[in-house]
Amino acid sequence: MRKRNQTPITSWLLTLAIMLLSGVKASAEAVDLTSEEYSVTAEMLDTKHDDYNEGNVDLVGKKLFKYVELGGDVSALTSEQKSAMEGYYDRYESSPFFALSNVWILLCAFLVFIMHLGFASLEAGLCQRKNTVNILFKNAFIITSGLILYYAWGFAAMYPGDGWAISDLFAFGKPLSGGPEDTADLSYGGTDLCQTGWADFIFQAMFAATAATIVSGAVAERVKLSSFMLFAVLLVGIAYPITGAWKWGGGWLADKDFADFAGSSVVHGFGGFAALACVLILGPRRGKYTATGLKPILPGNMPLANIGALLLWFGWFGFNGGSVLSASAGNIGYVIVTTALGAAAGGLVSIFVSWFVLKKPDLSMALNGILAGLVGITAGADNLSLVGAIIAGGVAGALVVFAVVFFDKIKIDDPVGAISVHGVCGVWGTLAVGLPFLTRPDVSVSFGTQLIGTLSICALAFVFSFAVFTIIKIVMGVRVDEQEEAEGLDVAEHGSPAYGE
């Protein structure tokens, strides 16, 4: 009985399968491989050609791959068409990769956003309790204003394409525009930059505000709020997109093959040297450097500082991992491992070096050592070997200890060590990529190019910040008065303390 009942169904399924396969084959045979839609030229495949665009090649390759999958005759393809199809298969394999890559970049953008909470917590913890509201307010302003500024000007100025005002040096910005359907396929960047333009924007926007956040910690506890807000707007809105375009926007540093994977110089060195310029103009906190020597100003909340540092480490996995710019499994895994090793080495070395130098185990140095290791690995997270990542992070962990002590000796007051962590270690991390004994065997980066690149970026940040902050000082002042500094900026600037009785 069961056998008789199954026979008609089986026959029907076989008939349907034959019909479908016949339809598929007919569909494949209907494709005109000589049409413009399927055209592939040798110039399109030449990566050194001025008009090379991997996204366009992959779009044709995807159609050719579909043609073959539906039963099309492979022998009918030209050699160029076969190369495009095989390239698409090798790079992309299947459509879920594009969606997965897009989700990965968005997830990393969220992780970088968390870094701003980390910066706020670290800064508030390392400074005095009476300035907590002021610090949190500045960080809230930086991320909100930075996002709008990057939308209105920065993104287009940093990634100008053919829109350079001064070739490879400067481009004017403009507001972002478009709809959900725009860049929703491989046309935005192929499988190398595998995401939509919207994911790219939000990921880069989270980076943009970081430079001003670095400055915020260095000038904390004595800067006038309105003056800092104006400076932050100009730094994020104008200066950061310029240096970002030099490297990531296809500018002159990109032409020289300058290597800065996720921004040891472009983000951290930039912010660190901008902070140095502002601190030189602002001067130290009152009472720190006396006739009898250095008088330490104790942190207000070390548990909060510890939380902030570890949040930054957590967010850094997105900072570096997202800079792969796709969900390429091997690359993501490798970058995150080197990031973790660099951070661990930086923290470990700073613990023992500071213990030896300061004669006591210092938690703030340990936390800054972790951050120094992260900054030190950021430029070469993709190119350094695993041992090289440990060495780069470890050297950064030692450098930050000596840099903090050095700046205190020459009376440059940096409450959170931002100049040392981001400025000094940002330069070191960039130079480390140019040391062949630290990189993978197949990597070749010029040390001279690395030196030129990091010095150029840091010099522009310093000169721009020194000039702008000086003008602001002349026009409206940059420092609160002595009484306001003594009672704390929470009350003086905001009229409300952070902690109630």
FENMO-V537175 format. One record per pair of residues at least 24 apart in sequence whose ideal C-beta (glycine too) atoms are under 6 Angstrom apart, sorted by sequence separation. I is the first residue (numbers start at 1). J is the second residue. D is the distance in Angstrom with one decimal. If there is no record, write none. Layout:
i=I j=J d=D
i=I j=J d=D
//
This chain:
i=60 j=84 d=5.3
i=61 j=85 d=5.0
i=65 j=89 d=5.9
i=212 j=236 d=5.1
i=346 j=370 d=5.7
i=372 j=396 d=4.1
i=373 j=397 d=5.3
i=430 j=454 d=4.1
i=151 j=176 d=5.2
i=372 j=397 d=5.4
i=399 j=424 d=5.7
i=400 j=425 d=5.9
i=61 j=87 d=5.6
i=62 j=88 d=5.3
i=346 j=372 d=4.8
i=399 j=425 d=5.8
i=57 j=84 d=5.4
i=61 j=88 d=2.9
i=116 j=143 d=4.9
i=209 j=236 d=5.9
i=243 j=270 d=5.7
i=343 j=370 d=5.2
i=346 j=373 d=1.8
i=427 j=454 d=5.1
i=208 j=236 d=5.6
i=345 j=373 d=5.5
i=369 j=397 d=4.1
i=372 j=400 d=3.8
i=211 j=240 d=5.1
i=396 j=425 d=4.3
i=399 j=428 d=5.8
i=58 j=88 d=5.0
i=313 j=343 d=5.5
i=343 j=373 d=4.5
i=342 j=373 d=4.6
i=343 j=374 d=4.8
i=369 j=400 d=5.9
i=208 j=240 d=5.8
i=368 j=400 d=5.3
i=396 j=428 d=5.7
i=342 j=376 d=5.9
i=342 j=377 d=2.9
i=31 j=67 d=5.2
i=365 j=401 d=5.8
i=45 j=83 d=5.5
i=339 j=377 d=5.7
i=28 j=67 d=5.7
i=235 j=274 d=6.0
i=338 j=377 d=5.8
i=40 j=80 d=4.1
i=392 j=432 d=4.3
i=40 j=81 d=4.9
i=28 j=70 d=4.1
i=339 j=381 d=5.4
i=27 j=70 d=5.7
i=28 j=71 d=4.7
i=33 j=76 d=5.8
i=338 j=381 d=4.8
i=28 j=72 d=3.8
i=40 j=84 d=4.5
i=345 j=390 d=4.5
i=349 j=394 d=4.3
i=353 j=398 d=4.9
i=24 j=70 d=4.9
i=25 j=71 d=4.4
i=155 j=201 d=5.5
i=335 j=381 d=4.6
i=338 j=384 d=5.9
i=24 j=71 d=5.6
i=335 j=382 d=5.6
i=342 j=389 d=4.8
i=346 j=393 d=4.2
i=350 j=397 d=3.9
i=354 j=401 d=4.7
i=375 j=422 d=5.8
i=391 j=438 d=5.9
i=341 j=389 d=4.6
i=345 j=393 d=3.7
i=349 j=397 d=3.6
i=353 j=401 d=4.8
i=341 j=390 d=5.1
i=345 j=394 d=4.0
i=349 j=398 d=5.2
i=368 j=417 d=4.7
i=372 j=421 d=5.1
i=376 j=425 d=5.0
i=342 j=392 d=5.9
i=346 j=396 d=5.0
i=371 j=421 d=4.9
i=375 j=425 d=4.3
i=379 j=429 d=4.5
i=383 j=433 d=5.6
i=388 j=438 d=3.4
i=338 j=389 d=3.9
i=342 j=393 d=3.2
i=346 j=397 d=3.6
i=350 j=401 d=5.6
i=375 j=426 d=5.4
i=378 j=429 d=5.8
i=379 j=430 d=4.5
i=388 j=439 d=6.0
i=376 j=428 d=5.8
i=380 j=432 d=5.8
i=368 j=421 d=5.4
i=372 j=425 d=4.4
i=376 j=429 d=4.0
i=380 j=433 d=4.0
i=154 j=208 d=5.7
i=375 j=429 d=5.7
i=379 j=433 d=5.2
i=384 j=438 d=5.4
i=150 j=205 d=4.3
i=384 j=439 d=5.7
i=385 j=440 d=5.0
i=383 j=439 d=5.1
i=210 j=267 d=5.5
i=214 j=271 d=3.1
i=218 j=275 d=3.7
i=262 j=319 d=5.9
i=313 j=370 d=5.9
i=147 j=205 d=5.3
i=150 j=208 d=4.6
i=262 j=320 d=4.8
i=309 j=367 d=3.9
i=316 j=374 d=5.0
i=211 j=270 d=5.3
i=215 j=274 d=5.3
i=219 j=278 d=5.3
i=207 j=267 d=5.9
i=211 j=271 d=3.9
i=215 j=275 d=4.5
i=383 j=443 d=4.5
i=214 j=275 d=5.6
i=218 j=279 d=5.3
i=262 j=323 d=3.9
i=302 j=363 d=6.0
i=309 j=370 d=5.8
i=320 j=381 d=4.6
i=146 j=208 d=5.3
i=261 j=323 d=5.8
i=146 j=209 d=3.1
i=215 j=278 d=5.8
i=219 j=282 d=5.6
i=222 j=285 d=5.4
i=221 j=285 d=5.5
i=143 j=209 d=5.1
i=142 j=209 d=5.0
i=142 j=212 d=4.8
i=142 j=213 d=5.4
i=138 j=216 d=4.9
i=158 j=241 d=4.0
i=168 j=251 d=4.5
i=153 j=237 d=5.7
i=157 j=241 d=3.9
i=168 j=252 d=4.2
i=135 j=220 d=5.9
i=158 j=244 d=4.3
i=149 j=236 d=5.5
i=154 j=241 d=4.4
i=158 j=245 d=4.8
i=141 j=229 d=5.8
i=145 j=233 d=5.8
i=149 j=237 d=4.2
i=160 j=249 d=6.0
i=105 j=195 d=4.6
i=131 j=221 d=4.9
i=142 j=232 d=5.6
i=146 j=236 d=4.7
i=159 j=249 d=4.7
i=158 j=249 d=5.0
i=101 j=194 d=3.8
i=102 j=195 d=4.9
i=106 j=199 d=5.3
i=109 j=202 d=4.8
i=113 j=206 d=5.3
i=127 j=220 d=5.1
i=101 j=195 d=5.6
i=102 j=196 d=5.7
i=105 j=199 d=4.4
i=109 j=203 d=4.2
i=112 j=206 d=3.9
i=119 j=213 d=4.6
i=123 j=217 d=4.4
i=127 j=221 d=5.5
i=98 j=194 d=5.9
i=102 j=199 d=5.1
i=109 j=206 d=5.2
i=105 j=203 d=5.3
i=92 j=191 d=4.9
i=91 j=191 d=3.8
i=268 j=375 d=4.8
i=264 j=375 d=5.9
i=264 j=378 d=4.5
i=294 j=408 d=5.9
i=263 j=378 d=5.8
i=264 j=379 d=3.4
i=262 j=378 d=4.7
i=261 j=379 d=5.7
i=203 j=322 d=5.6
i=260 j=379 d=4.7
i=261 j=381 d=5.2
i=261 j=382 d=4.9
i=289 j=411 d=4.8
i=288 j=413 d=5.6
i=59 j=186 d=5.5
i=284 j=411 d=5.9
i=58 j=186 d=4.6
i=285 j=413 d=5.5
i=284 j=413 d=3.3
i=55 j=186 d=4.9
i=55 j=187 d=4.7
i=58 j=190 d=4.8
i=193 j=325 d=5.1
i=194 j=326 d=3.7
i=279 j=412 d=5.7
i=55 j=189 d=5.7
i=55 j=190 d=4.0
i=54 j=190 d=3.3
i=54 j=192 d=5.8
i=275 j=418 d=5.2
i=276 j=419 d=5.0
i=275 j=419 d=5.2
i=272 j=419 d=5.3
i=276 j=423 d=6.0
i=272 j=422 d=3.6
i=273 j=423 d=5.2
i=271 j=422 d=5.2
i=272 j=423 d=2.4
i=268 j=422 d=4.1
i=272 j=426 d=5.5
i=269 j=426 d=3.2
i=268 j=426 d=3.8
i=269 j=427 d=5.5
i=265 j=426 d=5.5
i=264 j=426 d=4.7
i=264 j=429 d=3.6
i=265 j=430 d=4.5
i=264 j=430 d=4.7
i=260 j=430 d=5.8
i=129 j=300 d=3.8
i=128 j=300 d=4.8
i=126 j=299 d=4.7
i=259 j=433 d=4.7
i=125 j=301 d=4.5
i=125 j=304 d=3.5
i=126 j=305 d=5.0
i=124 j=304 d=5.9
i=125 j=305 d=2.8
i=121 j=304 d=5.3
i=122 j=305 d=5.3
i=125 j=308 d=5.8
i=269 j=454 d=5.8
i=273 j=458 d=4.2
i=277 j=462 d=4.8
i=121 j=307 d=5.3
i=122 j=308 d=3.1
i=259 j=445 d=4.8
i=121 j=308 d=3.1
i=122 j=309 d=5.5
i=270 j=457 d=5.6
i=274 j=461 d=4.5
i=278 j=465 d=5.8
i=269 j=457 d=5.9
i=273 j=461 d=4.5
i=277 j=465 d=3.8
i=281 j=469 d=5.0
i=265 j=454 d=4.3
i=269 j=458 d=4.8
i=273 j=462 d=4.3
i=277 j=466 d=4.0
i=118 j=308 d=4.8
i=258 j=449 d=5.3
i=270 j=461 d=4.4
i=274 j=465 d=4.1
i=278 j=469 d=5.0
i=265 j=457 d=4.7
i=118 j=311 d=3.4
i=256 j=449 d=5.1
i=117 j=311 d=5.8
i=118 j=312 d=3.7
i=221 j=415 d=5.9
i=220 j=415 d=4.9
i=258 j=453 d=3.8
i=218 j=414 d=4.8
i=282 j=478 d=5.8
i=115 j=312 d=5.5
i=118 j=315 d=5.8
i=282 j=479 d=5.9
i=217 j=416 d=3.7
i=286 j=485 d=5.8
i=115 j=315 d=3.5
i=218 j=418 d=4.3
i=253 j=453 d=5.0
i=114 j=315 d=4.4
i=217 j=418 d=4.3
i=218 j=419 d=5.7
i=112 j=315 d=5.8
i=111 j=315 d=4.8
i=214 j=418 d=5.1
i=112 j=318 d=5.0
i=111 j=318 d=2.5
i=112 j=319 d=5.2
i=214 j=422 d=4.9
i=108 j=318 d=3.6
i=108 j=321 d=5.6
i=108 j=322 d=2.7
i=243 j=457 d=4.7
i=105 j=322 d=5.6
i=243 j=460 d=5.7
i=104 j=327 d=4.4
i=101 j=326 d=4.4
i=239 j=464 d=4.6
i=101 j=327 d=4.1
i=100 j=327 d=4.5
i=234 j=468 d=5.5
i=231 j=469 d=5.9
i=231 j=472 d=6.0
i=227 j=472 d=5.1
i=227 j=476 d=5.9
i=227 j=478 d=4.5
i=224 j=477 d=5.9
i=224 j=478 d=5.6
i=224 j=480 d=5.5
i=222 j=479 d=5.7
i=222 j=485 d=5.3
i=225 j=493 d=4.9
i=127 j=415 d=5.3
i=126 j=416 d=4.7
i=123 j=416 d=5.5
i=134 j=489 d=3.8
i=134 j=490 d=5.8
i=131 j=488 d=5.6
i=133 j=490 d=4.1
i=130 j=488 d=2.7
i=131 j=489 d=4.8
i=134 j=493 d=5.5
i=130 j=490 d=5.7
i=133 j=494 d=4.9
i=133 j=498 d=4.8
i=132 j=498 d=3.5
//
